[in-house]
Amino acid sequence: MSASNGYRANASREALDSRFASSNLPLRGAKGWNYEGGIRVPLVVHWPGKIKPNTTSQAVVTGTDYYPTLLEMLDLPALPDQHKDGRSFVPALKAQDYERGPIYWHFPHYSNHGYQSPNGAIRSGQYKLIEYYENGSVQLFDLEKDLGEQNDLSKAKPEITKKLLKMLHDWRDEVDAKMPYPKTATSKPAKGARVAKPNNDRRSGSNLPTDVATFAPGWKVRDWGGPAMRPGLRTEWDGRKKVLLTHPLSKTVPCVLSRKIEVPAGKKTTLELEVTNHPKGNWKLVVLINGKEALSKDIEETKWQQVQIDLSKYGGKTVSIELQNRATGWAHEAAYWSRIQIVH
């Protein structure tokens, strides 16, 4: 896993550095992908007296090959009914000619990190083909010349693409691989499937208006979303007591905290905020005063930040203030507030 599930390309360098534990370069992708970064791993075999130490092999093998390989290593008879998908790679261990044949992958669902859609893949010789189930699109790569899978050859080599795609489809039929299907108004989940109960209330699980009034009396909230993050009051968060969590309604519709105040004349008045973000996501703080932008600040570090806005120039007037929790991508766009105060 070369990055956390909160990876987003538009994050700051500091945020990316904090989320990336390693690099799979030159391989493309990581855990949860059918690119080489997700399926190509090293294999170490220790077999004293049988194989030469400190040697390497370029043989391509897969997990189902272990069973028949171990049987042969132990001089036990093969059990083909129990390892139909596997082939012993003992010849490769003994530096003999070895060609395993095609290897198949079936990934009929979405990855938990949200970047890999349902797909299947086949590796045969130097070529690998990936088929995406949502729209039937394919990619073809020559792994001998393009280990990083940057050059899609599906259009340039149509015969190879057609051949591998047919092999992949035939294999799925042979093993009765279960395929995803489009969700419709009448479709039902498969028997035994774990399906969350439907909930169409995007704001369920939170009495956010009441929580906002408790946290910052006089302030109101509108256009919030993110039910999975349970917007509302937290007893404690990142060393602060009584913290408010808000979340935008959508990528384009921010969550808004608002109120009107009378700014006294001849007296210094300051709007003071203390905010931070979720470790897996950033957000943008925008402050509007009488509909005009007074502040726009990207909240990209998971540490409490002090924000102050001088309202003294509005002395003797009533002003309308909006605090907007805007999305900058679309992952964990939560805003955490430990203080919203008007200080005279």
C-alpha positions as a printed Julia matrix, in Angstrom:
344×3 Matrix{Float64}:
   0.0     0.0     0.0
   2.01    2.96   -1.23
  -0.46    5.58    0.09
  -3.25    5.92    2.59
  -6.86    5.6     1.48
  -7.08    9.37    1.88
  -4.7    10.04   -1.02
  -5.72   12.97   -3.22
  -3.58   14.4    -5.98
  -4.52   18.0    -5.17
  -3.23   17.87   -1.59
  -0.2    19.87   -0.45
   3.28   18.35   -0.57
   3.33   18.18    3.23
  -0.01   16.34    3.29
   1.14   13.87    0.65
   4.41   13.21    2.49
   2.44   12.44    5.65
   0.23    9.92    3.83
   2.75    8.07    1.69
   4.59    5.36    3.61
   6.45    3.96    0.58
   6.7     3.95   -3.19
   6.01    1.18   -5.7
   7.82    2.94   -8.55
   8.36    2.03  -11.3
   5.21   -0.09  -10.85
   1.81    1.55  -11.38
  -0.84    1.45   -8.66
  -0.78   -0.25   -5.27
  -2.95   -2.43   -3.03
  -6.46   -2.69   -4.42
  -5.4    -2.31   -8.08
  -4.89   -4.81  -10.9
  -1.91   -2.82  -12.15
   1.48   -4.33  -11.35
   1.82   -2.24   -8.2
  -1.13   -4.14   -6.77
  -0.44   -7.71   -7.93
   3.32   -8.07   -8.51
   5.16   -9.09   -5.34
   8.49  -10.78   -4.64
   8.61  -14.46   -3.69
  11.4   -16.02   -1.61
  11.8   -19.82   -1.47
  14.05  -21.57    1.06
  14.74  -25.23    0.16
  18.14  -26.25    1.59
  20.08  -28.77   -0.45
  17.61  -28.62   -3.33
  18.07  -25.19   -4.89
  21.17  -23.07   -5.27
  21.34  -20.25   -2.71
  21.29  -16.58   -3.73
  19.82  -17.23   -7.17
  16.94  -15.45   -8.86
  14.32  -16.42  -11.39
  12.07  -14.38  -13.65
   9.37  -17.07  -13.58
   5.81  -15.74  -13.14
   3.79  -17.71  -10.58
   0.66  -17.1    -8.51
  -0.8   -18.11   -5.15
  -2.72  -21.13   -6.42
   0.59  -22.63   -7.53
   1.84  -23.14   -3.96
  -0.25  -26.25   -3.26
   0.96  -28.4    -6.2
   4.5   -27.04   -5.72
   4.61  -28.09   -2.05
   3.25  -31.54   -2.93
   6.05  -32.05   -5.48
   8.69  -30.7    -3.09
   7.57  -33.31   -0.54
   7.49  -36.12   -3.11
   3.76  -36.49   -2.64
   1.38  -37.27   -5.5
  -0.44  -34.44   -7.21
  -4.12  -33.9    -6.35
  -5.44  -32.24   -9.5
  -9.03  -32.12   -8.26
  -7.87  -29.95   -5.35
  -5.55  -27.58   -7.22
  -7.21  -27.12  -10.59
  -6.0   -23.52  -10.88
  -2.42  -24.22   -9.79
   0.74  -25.51  -11.42
   3.93  -26.63   -9.69
   6.86  -24.28  -10.21
   9.5   -26.75   -8.99
  11.14  -26.7   -12.45
  11.69  -22.95  -12.08
  13.29  -23.51   -8.67
  15.69  -25.96  -10.27
  16.56  -23.46  -13.03
  14.82  -25.58  -15.67
  12.66  -24.3   -18.52
   9.31  -23.24  -17.1
   6.29  -21.49  -18.6
   3.36  -21.35  -16.26
   0.77  -20.23  -18.8
  -1.8   -17.43  -18.37
  -2.77  -16.05  -14.97
  -6.18  -14.48  -14.34
  -7.59  -11.96  -11.86
 -11.22  -11.15  -11.08
 -12.09   -7.99   -9.1
 -15.9    -7.58   -9.46
 -16.33   -4.72   -6.97
 -14.99   -1.27   -6.07
 -11.83   -0.84   -4.04
 -12.17    0.61   -0.56
  -9.94    3.56   -1.53
 -12.37    4.44   -4.34
  -9.92    4.64   -7.23
 -10.25    1.12   -8.7
 -13.51    0.16  -10.41
 -14.66   -3.45  -11.04
 -12.4    -5.21  -13.52
 -10.64   -8.38  -14.55
  -7.17   -9.05  -15.92
  -5.1   -11.67  -17.71
  -1.32  -12.01  -17.91
  -0.04  -14.2   -20.73
   3.63  -14.09  -21.56
   4.81  -10.52  -21.84
   1.33   -9.05  -22.25
  -1.3    -8.09  -19.71
  -4.85   -7.03  -20.51
  -7.28   -5.34  -18.11
 -11.02   -5.15  -18.81
 -13.22   -2.69  -16.88
 -16.71   -4.02  -16.2
 -18.52   -0.67  -15.97
 -18.07    0.19  -19.64
 -16.2    -2.71  -21.26
 -13.07   -0.66  -21.96
  -9.73   -2.49  -22.08
  -6.04   -1.72  -21.65
  -3.13   -3.77  -23.02
   0.44   -3.5   -21.78
   3.74   -5.07  -22.83
   5.36   -5.72  -19.45
   8.75   -6.52  -20.93
   9.03   -3.07  -22.48
   6.64   -1.11  -20.22
   6.74   -2.39  -16.65
   5.15    0.86  -15.43
   2.08    0.27  -17.67
   2.12    3.76  -19.16
   1.56    2.83  -22.83
  -1.83    1.28  -23.64
  -1.43   -0.92  -26.74
  -5.05   -2.07  -27.06
  -5.59   -0.02  -30.23
  -2.11   -0.6   -31.68
  -2.26   -4.41  -31.25
  -5.91   -5.34  -31.88
  -5.25   -9.04  -32.56
  -3.48   -9.57  -29.25
  -6.2    -7.56  -27.48
  -8.95   -9.67  -29.05
  -7.17  -12.94  -28.22
  -6.52  -12.1   -24.56
 -10.02  -10.68  -24.06
 -11.54  -13.92  -25.36
  -9.27  -15.96  -23.07
 -10.37  -13.84  -20.1
 -14.07  -14.26  -20.96
 -13.66  -18.02  -21.51
 -11.92  -18.36  -18.16
 -14.7   -16.47  -16.38
 -17.25  -18.82  -17.94
 -15.19  -21.86  -16.98
 -14.9   -20.93  -13.3
 -18.39  -19.39  -13.13
 -17.0   -16.05  -11.97
 -19.75  -13.87  -10.51
 -20.21  -10.59  -12.33
 -21.52   -7.26  -11.0
 -24.75   -5.9   -12.44
 -26.17   -2.37  -12.69
 -28.34   -1.33   -9.77
 -31.92   -0.53  -10.76
 -35.16    0.32   -8.96
 -36.13   -3.37   -8.92
 -32.75   -5.12   -8.52
 -32.13   -7.01   -5.31
 -28.88   -7.98   -3.58
 -27.62  -11.53   -3.89
 -28.67  -13.97   -1.2
 -26.48  -13.59    1.87
 -25.02  -10.26    0.75
 -24.22   -7.74    3.46
 -26.17   -4.65    2.47
 -26.68   -1.6     4.65
 -30.25   -0.57    5.25
 -31.23    2.25    2.89
 -31.25    5.69    4.4
 -32.22    8.62    2.23
 -31.82   11.22    4.96
 -28.44   12.79    4.18
 -28.45   14.51    7.54
 -29.4    11.54    9.69
 -27.47   10.75   12.84
 -26.94   14.4    13.68
 -29.03   17.12   15.26
 -26.62   19.64   13.82
 -28.68   22.85   14.26
 -29.03   22.13   17.98
 -25.35   21.22   18.26
 -24.33   24.44   16.49
 -26.53   26.53   18.8
 -24.96   24.81   21.81
 -21.4    25.19   20.49
 -21.72   28.79   19.29
 -24.91   30.51   20.49
 -26.47   32.74   17.86
 -25.04   30.83   14.9
 -27.15   28.82   12.45
 -26.22   26.1     9.97
 -27.42   25.14    6.5
 -26.45   22.86    3.6
 -24.55   20.18    5.47
 -23.91   16.57    4.44
 -21.49   13.77    5.16
 -23.71   11.51    7.3
 -20.98    8.87    7.5
 -18.83   11.36    9.41
 -21.68   12.17   11.82
 -21.51   15.98   11.78
 -22.13   17.48   15.19
 -20.47   17.96   18.55
 -17.51   15.87   19.71
 -16.64   15.61   23.36
 -12.96   15.79   22.43
 -10.85   15.98   19.27
  -7.1    16.41   18.87
  -6.55   17.8    22.35
  -9.56   20.12   22.4
 -12.77   19.72   24.37
 -16.22   20.32   22.88
 -15.4    20.36   19.17
 -17.9    20.89   16.33
 -17.64   18.87   13.08
 -19.27   20.11    9.88
 -19.22   18.69    6.35
 -20.23   20.16    2.95
 -23.45   19.03    1.32
 -21.62   18.25   -1.94
 -18.51   19.03   -3.96
 -20.0    22.38   -4.96
 -22.36   23.23   -2.09
 -20.54   24.22    1.12
 -21.77   23.85    4.65
 -22.5    27.35    5.98
 -22.51   28.7     9.53
 -24.1    32.16    9.68
 -25.31   34.91   11.98
 -25.88   38.65   12.14
 -24.22   40.86   14.73
 -24.22   44.51   15.67
 -20.67   45.81   15.71
 -20.3    48.48   18.41
 -18.89   51.82   17.3
 -15.52   52.95   18.63
 -14.66   49.54   20.01
 -12.3    46.9    18.62
 -14.27   43.85   17.55
 -12.7    40.61   16.29
 -14.06   37.38   14.85
 -11.9    34.59   16.27
 -11.85   31.02   14.96
  -9.82   27.92   15.74
 -10.02   25.17   13.12
  -8.33   22.03   11.84
  -8.97   19.26    9.31
  -9.45   15.51    9.21
  -6.13   13.63    8.79
  -7.41   12.12    5.53
  -8.78   15.26    3.88
  -8.52   19.02    3.48
 -11.11   21.79    3.18
 -11.31   25.48    2.41
 -12.43   28.05    4.95
 -14.17   31.03    3.33
 -15.49   33.94    5.41
 -18.05   36.26    3.86
 -19.07   39.54    5.46
 -22.17   41.13    3.95
 -21.73   38.78    1.01
 -18.16   39.84    0.27
 -15.18   37.54    0.74
 -13.09   38.58    3.73
 -10.93   35.44    3.92
 -10.16   32.31    1.89
  -7.83   29.81    3.5
  -6.98   26.18    2.65
  -6.96   24.05    5.79
  -4.41   21.38    4.86
  -2.57   20.56    8.06
  -3.99   18.5    10.88
  -3.16   21.0    13.59
  -5.23   23.7    15.22
  -4.98   27.05   13.44
  -5.96   30.43   14.83
  -7.88   32.77   12.5
  -8.76   36.38   13.36
 -10.73   38.91   11.34
 -10.98   42.53   12.45
 -14.6    43.76   12.3
 -13.9    47.19   13.73
 -14.4    48.98   10.41
 -18.07   47.96   10.56
 -18.54   49.83   13.84
 -22.09   51.06   14.34
 -23.51   48.7    11.71
 -25.18   45.29   11.62
 -23.22   42.78    9.54
 -24.06   39.36    8.16
 -21.29   36.76    8.57
 -20.98   33.42    6.78
 -18.37   30.76    7.6
 -18.17   28.3     4.72
 -16.78   24.76    4.96
 -15.99   24.17    1.25
 -14.79   20.98   -0.42
 -11.42   21.02   -2.18
 -11.63   17.43   -3.51
 -14.14   14.95   -2.23
 -12.8    12.84    0.62
 -13.1    13.56    4.34
 -13.87   17.27    3.77
 -14.8    17.67    7.42
 -14.12   20.92    9.25
 -13.35   20.77   12.96
 -14.09   23.93   14.97
 -12.92   24.41   18.55
 -13.87   28.08   18.79
 -16.16   30.55   17.02
 -16.31   33.79   18.98
 -16.98   37.5    18.57
 -14.54   39.28   20.9
 -15.04   42.93   21.86
